[in-house]
Amino acid sequence: MRYCEKCKVNVESNLKNCPLCGAYLKSDDGAKPNNIHAYPNIRDMRRSRRILLKLMIYVTIIASFACVAVDLGVNKRFVWSHHLLFAFACFWASIARTLFFSLPVRRQLFWDTAVAIAVVFYAEYFSGSTSGWGFSLALPIVFMSSIAAFVIAMCIDFRRWRMYAMTVTPIAVIDFLMMFLYLIIVKDINWAWYVASGLGFVLIASFVIFGKGDYFDELKRRLHF
């Protein structure tokens, strides 16, 4: 039987380290095993991250209330504070999520795409522009950039190509739907939508052709068919 001085427990095993804390166990004669080096002290960053996260939340809340109060107090209506609130929302949806939550790269790319789409819609709605630059140019560029980023990430980590395929497929489908919606509303379509939709089509076709049935099998499994 071995004994852990740190946890003050007996361990009925031939383990050299305590299963609770990782410290070296004393043998029956009270001596530590020979030729064993102690574990280095590893700093636990979780507490520091929690403190930083709380601090950022408090700053965001205080800044939001202060900006709304100043905007309503000076202008008697929302003139600029809602833009700042939207910027805070985008920050927490993208940057803070990446820093404090260990999400896979594919999910980070998916959420970044969603945030970029929201920014385009917001800017188009509040800019007062009549040219439709957001829907005609900025939105397809977002889809093109997202699909290209997924392709690069998938090439780097090709062993998980099925997971990347399942994540980029909804983006490609939304790309197609947005193109048809734009075509119905505007009655015209430009080169950016052709390129964005073409990239999505080529990517999904590649999954179908070169996946050898694995793509459809994974899709059925995800959709519970």
N, C-alpha and C positions, 0 to 999 in steps of 0.2 A: 504494500500500500504506500502511496505517495501523499505528500501533504503540500498544500499551497499556503504560503505565509500571507499572501495578499488577500485571498478570499477566506482564509481560515477554515478550509474544508479539506476532508480526506478524499482522495481520488483512488478508487479501486481499479486501477488500470496501469498498463505499462507505458502510458504516455509520458513524454518528457516535459510537455507544457500543459498548463491548466486549460481545460476546455472553456472556462468562463472568462478569464482575463488574459491568457496567453503567457503568464509568467512561468518560469521554470519551477518544476516540482522538486521538492526534497525527497530523497529516497528514504528507505527505512532507517538507514544509519544517520540520517540528518545531513548528508552531504549532497551537493549538487552534482549532476553528471559532469564528467570531465570533457574538456575540449568543446564546451558549449559557450557561445557568446550570447549575451543578453539582447533582447529585441530593442531597437532604438525607440525613443519616445516620439510617437507620432502625434502631431497636434490635430485635435479634432476641430475641423473648420465648420462643422454644422452650427455650433452655437454662434460663431461670428457671423455666419450667413443669416441666421435667424434675426440677430440684432440689426444687421444692415437692412434686411427686408422690412422689418418693423419700422425702422427709421425712414426708409423710402416711402412706405405707405403713409406714415404721419405727414411727411413733407408734401406728398401729393394731395392728401385730403385738405391740409391747411391752405396750400396754394390754390386749390380749386375753389374752396369757399371764399378766399380772399379776392380772387379774380372775379367771381360772380358778384360778390358784394360791391366791389368797385365799379363794375360794369353797370349794374342796376342802379347804383347810387348816382353815377354821373350821367348815364344816358337814358335811364328809366326803362331800358329794355336790353335784350341781348344783342350786342353789336360785335364784340370780339371774343368774349369769354367762352362761347361755345366752341370756337376754334381751338382754344387751349385745352378744353376738356376732351375734345376729340384727340388731340395730340397725346394727352396723358393716357387715354384708352389704348391708342396704338402702341405707346411705349410699354404698357403692361402686357399687351397681347403679344409683343414680339421680343423686345430686348430683355425685359425682366424674366419672361418665361424661359429664355435661353440661358440666363445666368443662374437661375435658382432651381430649375427643374431639369433633370437629366433625361431629356427626350431624345429619341433617335433622330438622326439627321433628316430622314425622310419626313418625319412629323414636323420638324422645325421648318423645312421647306414648304410644307403644306400650309402651316399657319402663317408663314411670311407671305405666301401668295394670297391668302385670304385677307390679310391686313393691307397688302398693296391694292387689292381690288376695292376694299372699303375706302381707302384713301382716294382712289381715282373717282369713285362715285361721289364722295363727299366734296372733293375739289370741283368736280363738274357741276354739282348742284349749287354750291355756294359762290362759285366764281362769277356767275352771271354771264358767262360767255355763250354766244349763240352759234359758235363755230362747231361745237360738239367735239372738241379735240380729245376729250377724255374717252369717249366711247369709240371714236373712229381711229385713234392712234395710240393713246396711252394704254388702254385696256388690252388690245392685242399684244403690245410690247411686253406687258406684264406676263401674259400667258407664254409668249415666246421665251422670255427670260426664265420663267419657272420650269418649263419643259427642258430647256437647255441645262439648267442647274441639276435637275433630276437625272438627266443622261450622264452628266459628269460624275455625280455622286454614285450612280449605279456602276459606272465603269471602274471607279476606284474600289468599290466594295461589291464586286460582281457576284459573290456567293449569295448575297441576299437580293438578287434581282427580282425575285417574286414579290418580296415586300415592297420594293420600290415600284414595281409594276402596279400593285394594288393601290398604292398611294397616288400615283400619277394618273391612273385611269379616270378617277372622278374629275381631275383638273382638265383632262382632254375632253371629256364629255361636256363639262360646263363651257369649255371653249367652243365646241360645236353649237351648243344651244344659244350662246351669246351671239355667235355669228349669224345664225338664222334669225334671231330676234332683231338684231341690227338690220338685217336685210329686209325684214318685214316692215320695220318702222321707217327706215330711211329710204328704202327702195333702191339702195345702191350699196356697193361694197368696195373697199379699197384694197391695196396690196397688203397692208398689215394684217388684215383678217385672213387673207388667202394664205399668207406665210404661217401665221399662228395655227390655223386649222390644218394646214398641210403637215406641219411638224407633229401635231397630235395624231393625225391619221397615220403617218409613217411610223410613229412610235408604237401605236397599238397594233398596226399590221406586223411590225417586227416581232412583237410579243407573240402574236398568233402563229406566224410562220416559223420562227426559230425556237419558240417555246416548246414545240412538239407535244402539245396537249397539256403541259404543266400550267400554262396560263389559265386555261379554262377550268382546270381542276381546282386551282387556287381560288379562282373567281367564284366557282360554285361553293367551295367551302366557306368563303367569307360571306356569301349571300345565303348560306344555309339551304342550298338546293339539294 
